[in-house]
Amino acid sequence: MLPGQSLLDAALDAGQTIDFSCLTGGCGSCTVRLVEGAKHVALDTPNSVSPADLAAGIVPACITRLTGPVRFSKGSVSLSPAPA
């Protein structure tokens, strides 16, 4: 993991498989659930994630920047519609 690297890039570099498409947080294909280390992330565009999703640790990996170690689950998670 490199400082400021996206969760998506760090996971791909580590050999993880995560679907992705738009790379702007809008499509939801790279959505993951943070299991540990939520304090070590910052979102490039926080308004693209609903407050409920953020509180549950559900984020798009492409716009989630790492400042420290995290654990995540790829399971079946999806983003709620972003607030208007």
C-alpha positions as CSV (number, residue, x, y, z in Angstrom):
1,M,0.0,0.0,0.0
2,L,1.3,3.4,-0.9
3,P,0.1,6.5,1.0
4,G,-2.8,8.1,-0.7
5,Q,-3.4,5.0,-2.9
6,S,-7.0,4.1,-3.6
7,L,-8.3,1.0,-2.0
8,L,-9.0,-0.4,-5.5
9,D,-5.4,0.1,-6.6
10,A,-4.0,-1.3,-3.4
11,A,-6.3,-4.4,-3.6
12,L,-5.5,-5.0,-7.3
13,D,-1.7,-4.6,-6.6
14,A,-2.1,-7.2,-3.8
15,G,-3.7,-9.7,-6.3
16,Q,-7.3,-9.2,-5.1
17,T,-10.1,-9.3,-7.7
18,I,-12.5,-6.4,-7.6
19,D,-14.9,-5.4,-10.4
20,F,-14.7,-1.8,-11.5
21,S,-15.9,0.4,-14.3
22,C,-16.3,4.2,-14.0
23,L,-13.4,4.9,-11.5
24,T,-15.4,7.9,-10.2
25,G,-17.5,6.2,-7.5
26,G,-20.8,6.5,-9.5
27,C,-21.4,3.0,-10.9
28,G,-21.0,1.1,-7.7
29,S,-19.3,-1.9,-9.3
30,C,-16.3,-1.7,-6.9
31,T,-18.3,-1.2,-3.7
32,V,-16.8,-2.9,-0.6
33,R,-17.6,-3.0,3.1
34,L,-14.8,-1.9,5.4
35,V,-14.4,-4.4,8.2
36,E,-11.5,-2.8,10.0
37,G,-9.6,0.5,9.6
38,A,-12.3,2.9,8.6
39,K,-10.4,5.6,10.4
40,H,-7.6,5.1,7.8
41,V,-9.7,6.1,4.7
42,A,-10.8,9.3,3.1
43,L,-13.1,9.6,0.2
44,D,-12.2,11.7,-2.9
45,T,-15.8,12.7,-3.3
46,P,-17.6,12.0,0.0
47,N,-21.0,13.4,-1.4
48,S,-21.2,10.3,-3.7
49,V,-21.8,8.1,-0.7
50,S,-24.9,8.3,1.5
51,P,-24.4,9.0,5.2
52,A,-26.0,5.6,6.0
53,D,-23.6,3.7,3.7
54,L,-20.6,5.6,5.1
55,A,-21.7,4.8,8.7
56,A,-21.9,1.1,7.6
57,G,-18.5,1.2,6.0
58,I,-19.9,0.7,2.5
59,V,-17.7,2.6,0.0
60,P,-16.6,2.6,-3.6
61,A,-13.0,1.3,-3.6
62,C,-12.0,3.5,-6.5
63,I,-12.5,6.8,-4.6
64,T,-11.4,5.5,-1.1
65,R,-7.9,6.7,-0.3
66,L,-5.9,4.9,2.2
67,T,-3.9,6.4,5.0
68,G,-3.3,3.2,6.9
69,P,-4.2,-0.5,6.9
70,V,-7.8,-1.7,6.3
71,R,-9.7,-4.9,5.9
72,F,-12.6,-5.1,3.6
73,S,-15.3,-7.6,2.4
74,K,-16.3,-7.8,-1.2
75,G,-19.5,-9.8,-0.5
76,S,-22.8,-8.6,-1.9
77,V,-22.8,-5.0,-1.0
78,S,-24.2,-2.1,-3.0
79,L,-24.4,1.6,-2.6
80,S,-27.7,3.4,-1.7
81,P,-28.6,6.3,-3.9
82,A,-26.4,9.3,-3.0
83,P,-28.1,12.3,-1.4
84,A,-29.3,15.0,-3.8
